[in-house]
Amino acid sequence: MAFGLKREELKSWKKQVESGEIAFLTHYWLDSRFPGCTTVTKVGCKNLAKLVHWGEQYHLDPKWIHHDDNYPHFDLFGDRQKEILTKEGVWDQINKFNL
């Protein structure tokens, strides 16, 4: 279940993904399969080759890309989420969600 996300944030992320940019979207999230994780960051890009290449630098397996919608993306959570957001300099989302 996702929450803590504004419609405009989602629209902006979708627009960036559609234009072939690497885009980050963090929101609150609860899933019993991942106890202790309360947020997820979706890192998307419509250009699959670019998304795969981006993920390689963080050892993200291309098999982990979600293709279930028109917005291909990796899901990041836990320690890896904070590590990658920090390296990418996505401070607004780190600060907003106290990661």
All heavy atoms as an XYZ file, in Angstrom:
835
protein
N       0.834     -1.171      0.000
C       0.000      0.000      0.000
C       0.884      1.242      0.000
O       1.794      1.370      0.798
C      -0.901     -0.004      1.230
C      -1.699      1.254      1.343
S      -2.586      1.517      2.899
C      -3.205     -0.064      3.291
N       0.629      2.146     -0.919
C       1.410      3.379     -1.041
C       0.620      4.551     -0.466
O      -0.592      4.620     -0.609
C       1.724      3.654     -2.506
N       1.333      5.461      0.178
C       0.705      6.686      0.666
C       1.781      7.738      0.900
O       2.961      7.452      0.814
C      -0.128      6.439      1.928
C       0.595      5.716      3.025
C       1.158      6.420      4.076
C       0.713      4.334      3.021
C       1.831      5.766      5.089
C       1.385      3.671      4.032
C       1.942      4.390      5.070
N       1.350      8.979      1.186
C       2.301     10.070      1.378
C       2.834     10.618      0.068
O       3.942     11.123     -0.007
N       2.013     10.539     -0.965
C       2.439     10.936     -2.298
C       1.404     11.889     -2.884
O       0.210     11.618     -2.841
C       2.544      9.682     -3.172
C       3.043      9.809     -4.583
C       4.464     10.330     -4.601
C       2.992      8.449     -5.266
N       1.869     13.001     -3.421
C       0.966     13.963     -4.045
C       0.823     13.652     -5.525
O       1.769     13.195     -6.172
C       1.506     15.381     -3.855
C       1.537     15.805     -2.412
C       2.108     17.189     -2.273
C       2.163     17.558     -0.793
N       2.901     18.781     -0.559
N      -0.363     13.919     -6.029
C      -0.658     13.644     -7.441
C       0.357     14.327     -8.365
O       0.813     13.743     -9.344
C      -2.072     14.108     -7.774
C      -2.493     13.779     -9.194
C      -3.926     14.182     -9.485
N      -4.890     13.706     -8.510
C      -5.477     12.501     -8.534
N      -5.174     11.659     -9.493
N      -6.358     12.162     -7.635
N       0.742     15.556     -8.047
C       1.696     16.287     -8.883
C       3.076     15.625     -8.876
O       3.779     15.654     -9.885
C       1.792     17.747     -8.454
C       0.571     18.564     -8.814
C       0.194     18.482    -10.281
O       1.085     18.613    -11.153
O      -1.005     18.269    -10.573
N       3.476     15.043     -7.746
C       4.762     14.337     -7.678
C       4.742     13.122     -8.597
O       5.714     12.867     -9.316
C       5.055     13.900     -6.239
C       5.309     15.042     -5.289
C       5.352     14.615     -3.843
O       4.546     13.757     -3.425
O       6.213     15.156     -3.118
N       3.639     12.402     -8.579
C       3.510     11.228     -9.443
C       3.499     11.642    -10.918
O       4.181     11.029    -11.743
C       2.244     10.447     -9.097
C       1.987      9.189     -9.919
C       3.142      8.197     -9.789
C       0.667      8.550     -9.497
N       2.764     12.697    -11.255
C       2.725     13.176    -12.643
C       4.113     13.593    -13.119
O       4.509     13.297    -14.249
C       1.759     14.349    -12.779
C       0.312     13.966    -12.770
C      -0.544     15.216    -12.965
C      -2.010     14.900    -12.947
N      -2.817     16.124    -13.121
N       4.847     14.288    -12.263
C       6.200     14.735    -12.622
C       7.110     13.543    -12.866
O       7.882     13.514    -13.836
C       6.753     15.627    -11.516
O       8.080     15.993    -11.798
N       7.043     12.536    -11.992
C       7.868     11.332    -12.138
C       7.530     10.633    -13.459
O       8.427     10.265    -14.217
C       7.652     10.402    -10.943
C       8.449      9.146    -10.999
C       9.762      8.989    -10.668
C       7.984      7.848    -11.403
N      10.145      7.672    -10.837
C       9.074      6.959    -11.289
C       6.762      7.352    -11.840
C       8.966      5.603    -11.593
C       6.656      6.009    -12.151
C       7.754      5.150    -12.029
N       6.261     10.475    -13.733
C       5.843      9.813    -14.977
C       6.355     10.561    -16.202
O       6.814      9.943    -17.164
C       4.315      9.681    -15.033
C       3.776      8.625    -14.101
C       2.263      8.528    -14.228
C       1.724      7.362    -13.426
N       0.254      7.233    -13.595
N       6.274     11.880    -16.153
C       6.749     12.695    -17.285
C       8.247     12.497    -17.496
O       8.710     12.360    -18.634
C       6.426     14.166    -17.024
C       6.735     15.075    -18.171
C       6.293     16.494    -17.883
C       6.616     17.401    -19.048
N       6.171     18.771    -18.809
N       9.024     12.484    -16.404
C      10.467     12.269    -16.507
C      10.765     10.878    -17.065
O      11.638     10.727    -17.926
C      11.127     12.421    -15.138
C      11.173     13.838    -14.636
C      11.762     13.891    -13.242
O      11.223     13.310    -12.303
N      12.887     14.574    -13.120
N      10.059      9.866    -16.576
C      10.259      8.496    -17.063
C       9.963      8.425    -18.554
O      10.741      7.881    -19.339
C       9.388      7.492    -16.274
C       9.406      6.114    -16.925
C       9.855      7.391    -14.823
N       8.829      8.995    -18.959
C       8.429      8.965    -20.368
C       9.426      9.676    -21.268
O       9.595      9.296    -22.433
C       7.044      9.602    -20.533
C       5.933      8.749    -19.959
C       4.599      9.473    -19.894
O       4.545     10.694    -20.166
O       3.609      8.809    -19.548
N      10.109     10.698    -20.744
C      11.060     11.446    -21.564
C      12.451     10.804    -21.582
O      13.375     11.354    -22.172
C      11.152     12.892    -21.074
O      11.785     12.949    -19.817
N      12.597      9.645    -20.929
C      13.865      8.930    -20.982
C      14.867      9.339    -19.931
O      16.044      8.982    -20.015
N      14.423     10.087    -18.920
C      15.304     10.464    -17.815
C      15.272      9.368    -16.737
O      14.289      8.644    -16.607
C      14.822     11.769    -17.168
C      14.859     12.967    -18.069
C      14.266     14.194    -17.380
O      14.637     14.459    -16.215
O      13.431     14.856    -18.006
N      16.343      9.299    -15.963
C      16.341      8.476    -14.759
C      15.611      9.301    -13.703
O      16.034     10.414    -13.373
C      17.773      8.141    -14.276
C      18.532      7.344    -15.338
C      17.740      7.419    -12.944
C      18.030      5.935    -15.582
N      14.488      8.798    -13.218
C      13.632      9.559    -12.314
C      13.440      8.815    -10.998
O      13.317      7.585    -10.984
C      12.280      9.803    -12.974
N      13.395      9.580     -9.912
C      13.274      9.030     -8.563
C      11.955      9.473     -7.946
O      11.602     10.648     -8.007
C      14.416      9.541     -7.676
C      15.771      9.136     -8.152
C      16.435      9.895     -9.108
C      16.390      8.000     -7.658
C      17.697      9.528     -9.558
C      17.650      7.633     -8.103
C      18.301      8.396     -9.050
N      11.260      8.540     -7.323
C      10.019      8.847     -6.619
C       9.969      8.008     -5.349
O       9.937      6.774     -5.405
C       8.809      8.529     -7.499
C       7.454      8.793     -6.870
C       7.246     10.303     -6.694
C       6.350      8.199     -7.721
N       9.981      8.682     -4.213
C       9.925      7.993     -2.926
C       8.570      8.252     -2.291
O       8.025      9.347     -2.391
C      11.045      8.502     -1.986
O      12.305      8.319     -2.641
C      11.054      7.746     -0.671
N       8.017      7.214     -1.657
C       6.759      7.380     -0.924
C       6.717      6.354      0.205
O       7.491      5.393      0.233
C       5.544      7.243     -1.848
C       5.458      5.945     -2.582
N       4.981      4.778     -2.009
C       5.797      5.623     -3.853
C       5.013      3.807     -2.910
N       5.520      4.298     -4.035
N       5.806      6.602      1.140
C       5.606      5.641      2.220
C       4.967      4.399      1.636
O       4.203      4.462      0.662
C       4.720      6.233      3.322
C       5.413      7.308      4.104
C       5.043      8.634      3.972
C       6.456      7.001      4.968
C       5.685      9.633      4.679
C       7.117      7.992      5.672
C       6.719      9.303      5.526
O       7.365     10.283      6.221
N       5.276      3.266      2.269
C       4.866      2.000      1.689
C       4.897      0.939      2.768
O       5.835      0.887      3.572
C       5.863      1.688      0.586
C       5.844      0.356     -0.053
C       4.925     -0.110     -0.944
C       6.819     -0.672      0.067
N       5.282     -1.362     -1.382
C       6.457     -1.727     -0.763
C       7.984     -0.802      0.815
C       7.186     -2.894     -0.878
C       8.719     -1.962      0.709
C       8.322     -2.994     -0.134
N       3.880      0.126      2.815
C       3.846     -0.994      3.749
C       3.589     -2.272      2.977
O       2.674     -2.347      2.159
C       2.742     -0.797      4.797
C       2.923      0.376      5.738
C       1.703      0.516      6.639
C       4.183      0.225      6.561
N       4.416     -3.272      3.248
C       4.269     -4.574      2.608
C       4.775     -5.603      3.603
O       5.934     -5.539      4.029
C       5.083     -4.619      1.319
C       4.811     -5.865      0.492
O       4.722     -6.966      1.083
O       4.722     -5.750     -0.736
N       3.939     -6.519      3.983
C       4.302     -7.516      5.005
C       5.491     -8.380      4.588
O       6.140     -8.984      5.439
C       3.099     -8.400      5.333
O       2.657     -9.080      4.174
N       5.802     -8.429      3.305
C       6.970     -9.202      2.852
C       8.286     -8.537      3.232
O       9.337     -9.179      3.187
C       6.935     -9.378      1.328
C       5.740    -10.169      0.825
C       5.679    -10.153     -0.675
N       5.482     -8.769     -1.132
C       5.619     -8.376     -2.393
N       5.978     -9.228     -3.319
N       5.410     -7.115     -2.719
N       8.233     -7.239      3.579
C       9.440     -6.483      3.881
C       9.287     -5.764      5.220
O       9.161     -4.547      5.269
C       9.738     -5.487      2.751
C       9.843     -6.140      1.406
C       8.763     -6.165      0.533
C      11.021     -6.763      1.027
C       8.844     -6.788     -0.703
C      11.116     -7.389     -0.216
C      10.031     -7.406     -1.077
N       9.306     -6.534      6.304
C       9.129     -5.918      7.623
C      10.244     -4.912      7.916
O      11.398     -5.116      7.554
C       9.182     -7.100      8.588
C       9.805     -8.218      7.836
C       9.551     -7.963      6.381
N       9.869     -3.811      8.534
C      10.843     -2.780      8.873
C      11.059     -1.751      7.786
O      11.683     -0.723      8.023
N      10.555     -1.999      6.601
C      10.683     -1.033      5.503
C       9.385     -0.228      5.425
O       8.306     -0.802      5.277
C      10.932     -1.745      4.177
S      12.511     -2.591      4.104
N       9.511      1.082      5.531
C       8.319      1.934      5.507
C       8.289      2.872      4.304
O       7.326      3.613      4.123
C       8.227      2.777      6.794
O       9.419      3.555      6.915
C       8.057      1.882      8.014
N       9.340      2.867      3.501
C       9.365      3.672      2.274
C       9.939      2.838      1.142
O      10.658      1.854      1.359
C      10.230      4.947      2.424
O      11.576      4.566      2.721
C       9.680      5.874      3.496
N       9.631      3.266     -0.064
C      10.201      2.670     -1.267
C      10.510      3.816     -2.223
O       9.806      4.820     -2.247
C       9.242      1.647     -1.921
C       7.967      2.303     -2.402
C       9.921      0.890     -3.058
N      11.585      3.658     -2.970
C      11.909      4.609     -4.035
C      11.820      3.871     -5.358
O      12.439      2.824     -5.542
C      13.325      5.192     -3.869
O      13.389      5.907     -2.636
C      13.667      6.140     -5.017
N      11.036      4.424     -6.259
C      10.938      3.871     -7.611
C      11.893      4.671     -8.486
O      11.794      5.898     -8.550
C       9.505      3.982     -8.118
C       8.536      3.155     -7.281
C       7.165      3.145     -7.866
C       6.231      2.260     -7.079
N       6.636      0.866     -6.999
N      12.810      3.959     -9.134
C      13.765      4.586    -10.045
C      13.392      4.104    -11.439
O      13.587      2.932    -11.766
C      15.226      4.217     -9.709
C      16.169      4.935    -10.656
C      15.549      4.542     -8.267
N      12.833      5.008    -12.231
C      12.312      4.614    -13.523
C      12.954      5.327    -14.689
O      13.555      6.391    -14.543
N      12.792      4.710    -15.869
C      13.235      5.298    -17.134
C      12.619      4.478    -18.259
O      12.717      3.241    -18.251
C      14.755      5.284    -17.237
S      15.395      6.066    -18.741
N      11.997      5.133    -19.206
C      11.369      4.450    -20.342
C      12.419      3.789    -21.245
O      12.151      2.765    -21.867
C      10.541      5.461    -21.143
C       9.661      4.868    -22.172
C       8.431      4.284    -21.544
C       7.376      3.985    -22.590
N       6.175      3.452    -21.995
N      13.627      4.368    -21.280
C      14.720      3.819    -22.068
C      15.330      2.667    -21.260
O      16.120      2.886    -20.344
C      15.753      4.917    -22.337
C      16.933      4.441    -23.143
O      17.329      3.287    -23.079
N      17.525      5.357    -23.882
N      14.945      1.448    -21.591
C      15.378      0.285    -20.808
C      16.886      0.107    -20.782
O      17.448     -0.250    -19.744
C      14.708     -0.989    -21.320
C      13.257     -1.169    -20.912
C      12.687     -2.434    -21.544
C      13.110     -1.220    -19.405
N      17.550      0.352    -21.894
C      19.008      0.208    -21.924
C      19.652      1.173    -20.936
O      20.590      0.814    -20.217
C      19.544      0.443    -23.336
N      19.144      2.394    -20.889
C      19.662      3.400    -19.961
C      19.391      2.989    -18.506
O      20.255      3.140    -17.645
C      19.006      4.757    -20.269
C      19.551      5.905    -19.469
C      18.921      7.210    -19.965
C      19.464      8.413    -19.244
N      18.868      9.664    -19.764
N      18.200      2.464    -18.232
C      17.846      2.025    -16.885
C      18.715      0.846    -16.450
O      19.221      0.820    -15.327
C      16.361      1.658    -16.815
C      15.811      1.276    -15.450
C      15.968      2.415    -14.443
C      14.334      0.871    -15.562
N      18.929     -0.099    -17.340
C      19.792     -1.247    -17.034
C      21.208     -0.764    -16.751
O      21.830     -1.179    -15.766
C      19.783     -2.283    -18.187
C      20.887     -3.310    -18.019
C      18.422     -2.961    -18.279
N      21.726      0.110    -17.596
C      23.073      0.648    -17.410
C      23.182      1.387    -16.070
O      24.163      1.232    -15.344
C      23.439      1.569    -18.570
C      24.799      2.164    -18.454
N      25.951      1.427    -18.601
C      25.195      3.423    -18.172
C      26.996      2.208    -18.412
N      26.568      3.428    -18.149
N      22.182      2.189    -15.743
C      22.173      2.905    -14.467
C      22.213      1.892    -13.315
O      22.978      2.045    -12.368
C      20.934      3.806    -14.361
C      20.851      4.486    -13.039
C      21.419      5.680    -12.706
C      20.215      3.998    -11.860
N      21.164      5.963    -11.385
C      20.425      4.939    -10.846
C      19.486      2.858    -11.552
C      19.932      4.790     -9.554
C      18.992      2.689    -10.264
C      19.224      3.648     -9.286
N      21.402      0.867    -13.396
C      21.327     -0.126    -12.330
C      22.607     -0.924    -12.157
O      22.928     -1.360    -11.038
N      23.356     -1.121    -13.224
C      24.598     -1.900    -13.154
C      25.590     -1.300    -12.159
O      26.278     -2.033    -11.458
C      25.249     -2.006    -14.534
C      24.525     -2.943    -15.461
C      25.072     -2.926    -16.876
O      25.855     -2.004    -17.243
O      24.696     -3.831    -17.651
N      25.656      0.033    -12.095
C      26.627      0.652    -11.193
C      26.313      0.370     -9.728
O      27.180      0.500     -8.871
C      26.693      2.159    -11.442
C      25.449      2.920    -11.061
C      25.535      4.371    -11.426
O      26.524      5.020    -11.145
N      24.491      4.880    -12.065
N      25.059     -0.035     -9.445
C      24.656     -0.362     -8.077
C      24.387     -1.857     -7.913
O      23.786     -2.272     -6.928
C      23.417      0.454     -7.692
C      23.691      1.931     -7.713
C      23.112      2.757     -8.678
C      24.552      2.512     -6.789
C      23.375      4.119     -8.701
C      24.817      3.876     -6.819
C      24.228      4.666     -7.765
O      24.499      6.013     -7.793
N      24.823     -2.628     -8.893
C      24.668     -4.094     -8.868
C      23.196     -4.509     -8.784
O      22.852     -5.463     -8.082
C      25.482     -4.716     -7.734
C      26.914     -4.272     -7.738
N      27.820     -4.732     -8.668
C      27.577     -3.388     -6.964
C      28.990     -4.142     -8.453
N      28.863     -3.324     -7.420
N      22.339     -3.779     -9.491
C      20.918     -4.115     -9.553
C      20.687     -5.003    -10.773
O      21.033     -4.632    -11.895
C      20.065     -2.849     -9.648
C      20.210     -1.852     -8.494
C      19.376     -0.598     -8.773
C      19.820     -2.482     -7.168
N      20.125     -6.153    -10.550
C      19.876     -7.121    -11.606
C      18.742     -6.628    -12.511
O      17.673     -6.261    -12.014
C      19.493     -8.460    -10.970
C      19.476     -9.608    -11.941
O      19.067     -9.422    -13.111
O      19.856    -10.714    -11.528
N      18.936     -6.626    -13.820
C      17.857     -6.206    -14.731
C      16.566     -7.007    -14.540
O      15.490     -6.522    -14.859
C      18.448     -6.439    -16.125
C      19.923     -6.388    -15.928
C      20.176     -6.941    -14.544
N      16.669     -8.214    -13.987
C      15.476     -9.023    -13.711
C      14.584     -8.353    -12.668
O      13.419     -8.705    -12.534
C      15.856    -10.415    -13.212
C      16.571    -11.273    -14.214
C      16.911    -12.610    -13.588
C      18.099    -13.222    -14.265
N      18.609    -14.386    -13.550
N      15.133     -7.413    -11.911
C      14.381     -6.730    -10.857
C      13.577     -5.551    -11.385
O      12.853     -4.910    -10.619
C      15.317     -6.255     -9.753
C      16.075     -7.349     -9.071
C      15.774     -8.677     -9.034
C      17.290     -7.205     -8.332
N      16.711     -9.368     -8.317
C      17.664     -8.488     -7.874
C      18.100     -6.119     -8.014
C      18.796     -8.711     -7.115
C      19.231     -6.337     -7.258
C      19.578     -7.617     -6.814
N      13.709     -5.249    -12.669
C      12.940     -4.141    -13.247
C      11.476     -4.572    -13.351
O      11.169     -5.637    -13.872
C      13.485     -3.738    -14.630
C      14.910     -3.185    -14.496
C      12.562     -2.721    -15.299
C      15.594     -2.898    -15.812
N      10.604     -3.709    -12.857
C       9.166     -3.954    -12.955
C       8.690     -3.453    -14.314
O       8.895     -2.295    -14.657
C       8.414     -3.214    -11.846
C       8.710     -3.745    -10.496
N       7.885     -4.627     -9.839
C       9.760     -3.534     -9.676
C       8.414     -4.922     -8.664
N       9.553     -4.273     -8.539
N       8.044     -4.343    -15.056
C       7.536     -4.011    -16.392
C       6.013     -4.063    -16.411
O       5.419     -4.125    -17.476
C       8.070     -5.006    -17.426
C       9.542     -4.986    -17.594
N      10.196     -4.089    -18.408
C      10.508     -5.755    -17.035
C      11.499     -4.316    -18.363
N      11.710     -5.311    -17.531
N       5.393     -4.027    -15.243
C       3.953     -4.248    -15.154
C       3.106     -3.029    -15.521
O       1.894     -3.083    -15.463
C       3.574     -4.755    -13.769
C       4.109     -3.874    -12.648
O       5.003     -3.060    -12.904
O       3.630     -4.027    -11.517
N       3.738     -1.968    -15.895
C       3.014     -0.771    -16.334
C       3.838     -0.096    -17.424
O       4.805     -0.657    -17.910
C       2.745      0.172    -15.162
C       4.018      0.571    -14.413
O       5.125      0.409    -14.978
O       3.914      1.032    -13.281
N       3.473      1.093    -17.804
C       4.211      1.814    -18.847
C       5.405      2.573    -18.297
O       5.984      3.400    -18.999
C       3.278      2.780    -19.582
C       2.265      2.045    -20.424
O       2.573      1.020    -21.018
N       1.055      2.559    -20.468
N       5.761      2.299    -17.049
C       6.829      3.025    -16.375
C       7.825      2.038    -15.773
O       7.784      1.759    -14.578
C       6.236      3.956    -15.303
C       5.221      4.885    -15.905
C       3.867      4.577    -15.895
C       5.626      6.050    -16.547
C       2.941      5.413    -16.492
C       4.709      6.886    -17.143
C       3.366      6.566    -17.116
O       2.465      7.393    -17.714
N       8.731      1.486    -16.593
C       9.700      0.517    -16.085
C      10.509      1.133    -14.952
O      10.947      2.291    -15.040
C      10.595      0.215    -17.285
C       9.938      0.814    -18.472
C       8.956      1.820    -17.994
N      10.710      0.346    -13.872
C      11.410      0.901    -12.718
C      11.978     -0.194    -11.818
O      11.505     -1.324    -11.814
C      10.467      1.785    -11.903
C       9.338      1.023    -11.277
N       8.188      0.727    -11.970
C       9.193      0.487    -10.040
C       7.379      0.040    -11.187
N       7.969     -0.126    -10.002
N      13.001      0.200    -11.073
C      13.511     -0.584     -9.963
C      12.819     -0.086     -8.703
O      12.535      1.115     -8.588
C      15.021     -0.358     -9.764
C      15.909     -1.006    -10.770
C      16.526     -0.244    -11.754
C      16.174     -2.362    -10.724
C      17.389     -0.825    -12.671
C      17.027     -2.952    -11.639
C      17.635     -2.191    -12.616
N      12.597     -0.965     -7.741
C      12.150     -0.569     -6.408
C      13.335     -0.651     -5.470
O      14.010     -1.686     -5.408
C      11.046     -1.489     -5.889
C       9.692     -1.219     -6.523
O       9.484     -0.098     -7.026
O       8.841     -2.130     -6.498
N      13.592      0.424     -4.739
C      14.673      0.462     -3.754
C      14.072      0.641     -2.373
O      13.178      1.465     -2.189
C      15.613      1.637     -4.024
C      16.198      1.787     -5.417
C      17.032      3.067     -5.492
C      17.029      0.577     -5.784
N      14.570     -0.105     -1.404
C      14.121      0.066     -0.033
C      15.217     -0.395      0.910
O      16.204     -0.995      0.488
C      12.797     -0.670      0.231
C      12.751     -2.074     -0.294
C      13.175     -3.138      0.482
C      12.285     -2.330     -1.571
C      13.132     -4.429     -0.001
C      12.236     -3.626     -2.069
C      12.662     -4.678     -1.273
N      15.056     -0.056      2.177
C      16.040     -0.449      3.179
C      17.355      0.294      3.024
O      17.406      1.417      2.515
N      18.429     -0.341      3.476
C      19.756      0.283      3.444
C      20.192      0.651      2.031
O      20.809      1.692      1.813
C      20.800     -0.639      4.078
C      20.584     -0.824      5.566
O      19.956      0.055      6.197
O      21.050     -1.853      6.104
N      19.866     -0.196      1.078
C      20.262      0.070     -0.308
C      19.586      1.334     -0.845
O      20.184      2.107     -1.589
C      19.918     -1.133     -1.188
C      20.384     -0.944     -2.607
C      20.311     -2.202     -3.352
N      21.685     -2.637     -3.534
C      22.025     -3.776     -4.079
N      21.108     -4.631     -4.425
N      23.272     -4.093     -4.259
N      18.349      1.549     -0.445
C      17.625      2.752     -0.849
C      18.384      3.999     -0.413
O      18.661      4.880     -1.229
C      16.227      2.738     -0.228
C      15.411      3.982     -0.470
C      14.140      3.993      0.357
O      14.043      3.333      1.402
N      13.151      4.723     -0.089
N      18.730      4.060      0.853
C      19.435      5.239      1.368
C      20.805      5.387      0.725
O      21.218      6.490      0.358
C      19.578      5.163      2.884
C      20.232      6.402      3.449
C      20.304      6.375      4.951
C      20.950      7.655      5.468
N      21.025      7.679      6.920
N      21.509      4.281      0.569
C      22.849      4.315     -0.036
C      22.796      4.895     -1.450
O      23.564      5.790     -1.803
C      23.432      2.904     -0.074
C      24.722      2.792     -0.843
C      25.124      1.339     -1.126
O      24.594      0.420     -0.484
O      25.967      1.162     -2.018
N      21.861      4.414     -2.266
C      21.773      4.864     -3.655
C      21.279      6.302     -3.732
O      21.834      7.110     -4.492
C      20.898      3.898     -4.485
C      21.613      2.542     -4.608
C      20.580      4.487     -5.862
C      20.779      1.445     -5.244
N      20.278      6.655     -2.953
C      19.794      8.037     -2.969
C      20.892      9.003     -2.546
O      21.021     10.094     -3.108
C      18.566      8.196     -2.073
C      17.276      7.582     -2.596
C      16.156      7.725     -1.565
C      16.857      8.188     -3.919
N      21.706      8.604     -1.573
C      22.814      9.445     -1.129
C      23.833      9.629     -2.253
O      24.244     10.752     -2.557
C      23.485      8.844      0.120
O      22.512      8.765      1.167
C      24.657      9.686      0.582
N      24.227      8.530     -2.887
C      25.194      8.614     -3.979
C      24.666      9.429     -5.155
O      25.437     10.088     -5.850
C      25.596      7.213     -4.436
C      26.489      6.503     -3.447
C      26.896      5.121     -3.922
C      27.823      4.472     -2.909
N      28.194      3.113     -3.310
N      23.355      9.385     -5.362
C      22.737     10.134     -6.465
C      22.442     11.577     -6.076
O      22.041     12.379     -6.916
C      21.450      9.439     -6.919
C      21.687      8.114     -7.608
C      22.278      8.247     -9.002
O      21.985      9.253     -9.699
O      23.022      7.348     -9.417
N      22.592     11.906     -4.792
C      22.346     13.273     -4.336
C      20.881     13.676     -4.313
O      20.557     14.847     -4.507
N      20.003     12.728     -4.063
C      18.569     13.002     -4.045
C      18.171     13.412     -2.623
O      17.418     12.733     -1.936
C      17.761     11.779     -4.546
C      16.288     12.130     -4.711
C      18.319     11.279     -5.873
N      18.718     14.541     -2.179
C      18.585     14.978     -0.787
C      17.164     15.358     -0.416
O      16.763     15.175      0.738
C      19.548     16.128     -0.507
C      20.959     15.693     -0.709
C      21.794     16.035     -1.746
C      21.708     14.769      0.099
N      23.001     15.391     -1.616
C      22.977     14.612     -0.497
C      21.413     14.059      1.261
C      23.955     13.787      0.030
C      22.395     13.232      1.793
C      23.647     13.103      1.177
N      16.387     15.879     -1.367
C      15.024     16.274     -1.028
C      14.221     15.077     -0.528
O      13.497     15.166      0.456
C      14.337     16.960     -2.211
C      14.236     16.100     -3.464
O      15.121     15.242     -3.690
O      13.281     16.293     -4.239
N      14.379     13.925     -1.181
C      13.625     12.734     -0.785
C      14.224     12.099      0.479
O      13.494     11.596      1.328
C      13.548     11.754     -1.943
C      12.714     12.350     -3.066
C      12.524     11.435     -4.245
O      12.420     10.227     -4.105
N      12.454     12.020     -5.433
N      15.550     12.144      0.609
C      16.191     11.632      1.821
C      15.684     12.410      3.027
O      15.308     11.822      4.046
C      17.733     11.737      1.712
C      18.257     10.773      0.653
C      18.387     11.475      3.071
C      19.718     10.997      0.278
N      15.661     13.737      2.908
C      15.226     14.580      4.024
C      13.723     14.467      4.282
O      13.307     14.391      5.441
C      15.622     16.036      3.775
C      17.120     16.222      3.780
O      17.861     15.535      4.478
N      17.602     17.170      2.988
N      12.933     14.465      3.239
C      11.476     14.407      3.396
C      11.044     13.153      4.140
O      10.122     13.198      4.959
C      10.788     14.451      2.021
C       9.287     14.381      2.083
C       8.678     14.456      0.704
C       7.162     14.317      0.763
N       6.554     14.380     -0.580
N      11.718     12.037      3.888
C      11.314     10.763      4.476
C      12.235     10.308      5.606
O      12.164      9.170      6.063
C      11.215      9.691      3.390
C      10.108      9.986      2.411
C      10.355     10.651      1.234
C       8.790      9.642      2.712
C       9.334     10.948      0.344
C       7.762      9.935      1.835
C       8.037     10.591      0.651
N      13.124     11.208      6.049
C      14.036     10.918      7.173
C      14.777      9.601      6.983
O      14.832      8.764      7.879
C      13.273     10.899      8.505
C      12.654     12.227      8.796
O      13.313     13.259      8.684
N      11.388     12.229      9.174
N      15.343      9.430      5.815
C      16.042      8.167      5.511
C      17.437      8.150      6.113
O      18.114      9.061      6.277
C      16.111      7.947      4.004
C      14.750      7.877      3.306
C      14.938      7.734      1.807
C      13.946      6.703      3.832
